[in-house]
């Protein structure tokens, strides 16, 4: 989306000089495809109760937008979250059919291959120390990688088919993460991989799991020197000097000052506007250069609390918790089934992204929001499937293929 601008249509242009996570009242090609899918897909049994936190948060954010200094720009953020909920609903309806999540994940894997190609060119062709792939910032690539990596890692550990494909996908995602030279992306990826092996081991150790763990250890040793060189190049060009000036801590102080003065919230998409209007950055000790005074606090939860108040923050917690709990609860119950492995992978991806968001605000931009919506939709769609004693539609389709290779039949969607 960021590399092909015509994929976005701005109904209302972004105001000059406005800085926020939502850039305007936009419709993207993905929104268009979601509307088409909503109209043509057969209705599947998906509980709408799962989407109540999305509705509640959107309502609270809309109320806060009416009290903002610039209501229209605040509504940009509300519109973006409403689209996120709609995309999640459409994906949930589609993923009630068993083969759809695998097709979606295949598309996400191919997209990460495109990101790796762009990242390699940026690093070795252009000489960038931090590759961003096809996105505008390396942190976007690092955050989105979480949502793709762990489902494939769980499939590698728990499913017998697709071993080579899953292994290759994991390898090129790890290369993307390494080339970002982002401490948060690399660190939380390592935590997520460790957590994945712990969860799988609790479900029961097998020879496959132990062999994969050994291979993962060897892969980590092989990538360690390259990771060290990537970070060395980054810090040679721009040293951190956090012992002299801790920028994140200064941003946090500024956000806390705003929250204390505006307990009901300043309005969605209004953080930087408030920061500059009342000079909170100077009060918090933020270095007064153009980049810093236009920057957003690197903590998505502080940002939501400042912009929507305590009520908005609590509803945001519920919005994040419902798909996370659903993924782990249903996934653990079905841990011996392929669907269970997928759900545990989605749950791990969301958990790591939530933890990473303690140190980044990038979770709120539209590209990450869309990928988050897709993962949430797949989670709800798979979890909505009843425990069936008869073969699933995925198994029936495989059995119809006399060659034994996976074949997708479009007619199965209408069934």
Residue, then its C-alpha position, 0 to 999 in steps of 0.5 A: x500500500x505504501x509503495x503503490x500510492x494509487x491503492x489509497x483514495x483520500x476522501x478528505x485530504x490530510x491537513x498541511x502540517x498535521x502529524x498523527x497516526x491517521x493521515x486522512x479519511x481514506x479508502x484503500x483497495x483492501x477496503x474495496x475488496x473487503x466490501x466485495x467479499x462481504x457481499x458475496x461470501x455465504x454467511x458463516x456462523x461467527x459470534x458477533x459478541x467477539x466484536x463488541x469491544x471493537x464497537x465499544x472502543x469506536x464509540x468512545x473514540x467518536x465521543x472523544x473526537x467530538x470534544x477534540x480541538x479539530x474534530x475532523x482530524x480526530x475522526x480520521x482515527x475513528x474511521x481507521x479503527x471502524x475499517x479494521x473491525x469490518x475487515x476482521x469481520x469479513x475475514x472471520x466469515x471467510x475463515x469459517x471455511x477450513x482452507x481459507x486461513x492457509x491461503x491467506x497465510x500463503x499470501x502473507x508469506x509471499x508478501x514477506x518475500x517481497x519485503x525481503x527482496x526490497x530489504x536486501x536491495x536497501x541494505x546492499x544496493x543503497x547502503x541503508x543501515x536499517x531496511x524498511x522493505x516496502x514500508x515507510x519505516x523499519x519498525x513497521x516491517x518489524x511489527x508486521x513480521x510478528x503476525x506472520x512468523x509465529x503461525x508458520x513456526x507453529x505449523x512447522x512444529x505441529x504439522x507434518x506437511x509443508x515442512x520445507x515451505x514453512x521452514x523457508x518462510x520462517x527463514x526469510x522472515x527472520x532475515x527481514x527482522x535482522x535487516x531492520x536493525x531494530x532492537x525491539x523487533x529482534x529482541x521481541x522476535x527472540x522472545x516470541x520464538x522461545x515462547x513458541x517452543x515452550x508452548x509446544x513443549x507443554x503440549x507434548x514433546x515429539x521427535x519433530x519438535x526436538x529436531x526443530x529446536x536443534x535446527x533453530x539453535x543452529x540457525x540462530x548461531x548462523x545468523x548471530x554474526x550477521x545480526x551483530x554486523x547489522x547493528x554495528x553498522x547502524x550504531x557506527x552511523x548513529x550512536x544511541x547515547x542513551x546514558x546522556x539523553x533517554x529520548x523514550x523516557x522524555x517522550x513518556x514524561x510528556x505523555x504523562x503530563x498531557x494525560x494528567x491535564x486532560x484525563x478525558x482525552x485530547x481526541x483521537x489523532x491529537x497527540x502531537x497537536x496538543x504536545x506542540x500547542x501547550x509546549x509539553x515537550x519542553x516541559x518534559x525535557x525533550x530535545x527541541x528539534x523539529x523531529x522530536x517535537x513532531x514525534x509521538x510517544x513510543x508507547x501505544x497504551x500511553x498514546x491511547x490513554x492520552x487521546x481517548x482517556x481512561x474509558x478509551x484505554x480500558x476498552x482498547x485493552x478489551x479489544x486486544x484481550x478478546x482475540x488473544x484469550x480466544x486464540x489461546x483458550x480455543x487453541x489449547x483445547x484443540x492443540x492436537x488438531x491443525x486448527x489448534x496450532x494455527x490459533x496458538x500461533x495467532x495468539x503468540x503473534x498478538x501477545x508479542x505485538x502487544x508487548x512490543x507496543x510498550x515501546x512503539x506506537x507503530x501498532x496504530x498505523x493503517x498497514x499494521x492495523x490491516x494485518x492485525x485485523x486479518x489475524x483477528x479475523x482468522x482467529x475468530x473464524x477458526x474458533x467459530x468452527x464447531x467440533x465436528x466428528x466428520x471430516x472437515x471441508x479441507x480434508x474432503x477437498x484433499x481426499x477428492x484430489x487423487x494425486x494426493x497434492x493439495x488442490x483448492x476448489x473455489x466451489x467449496x467456498x459456496x458450500 
